[in-house]
């Protein structure tokens, strides 16, 4: 259902889909799936919301991943190689590295992201030990902001629902849209598994969806 609240259009079904996609994809960017989670994810793909041409290409890669027999171990190795878990990152998953002049972790972008998190009572799970601006955390924050908007909407608090939705839109425009698409293109290009290529494409697809 779509309803007007002030000057903001609130499309509940679309926001529920976006919340789910940001949550699932954010978790995968943070940590590669186990074989059990991978099987559950693959079983759910026929219900994946529409995410344009990028999403369709992502789903195709995920189908190829299953056909190729990519298991959790292969995906974990690719994830680690790309994001620098076991070596130097081929594609740094942190906003500050892509946006700040000195390309340093815990730089200005990290602190701006931390402040945006704080406003909604969200924080990085390993605060001051891991940068707040990991792409997985930024996706998880989007999911959290949308969840809060939907909860307020369900409670009949249109003003608060709009406020949370505007926080999500602001964060998308001021942070994720500024660096994540290019970073995800690099992941697609360099990934050695169809799963990671598909993850990058699905992530670009959800970023392109209007909120």
CORCORJO-V270388 format. One record per run of one state. SS is the DSSP state (A for helix, B for strand, O for the rest). FROM is the first residue (numbers start at 1). LEN is the number of residues. If there is no record, write none. Layout:
BEGIN
ss = <SS | SS>
from = <FROM | FROM>
len = <LEN | LEN>
END
This chain:
BEGIN
ss = <O | B | O | B | A | O | A | O | A | O | A | O | B | A | O | A | O | B | A | O | A | O | A | O>
from = <1 | 2 | 6 | 8 | 12 | 31 | 35 | 48 | 52 | 68 | 72 | 84 | 94 | 95 | 100 | 108 | 120 | 134 | 135 | 155 | 158 | 191 | 194 | 209>
len = <1 | 4 | 2 | 4 | 19 | 4 | 13 | 4 | 16 | 4 | 12 | 10 | 1 | 5 | 8 | 12 | 14 | 1 | 20 | 3 | 33 | 3 | 15 | 3>
END
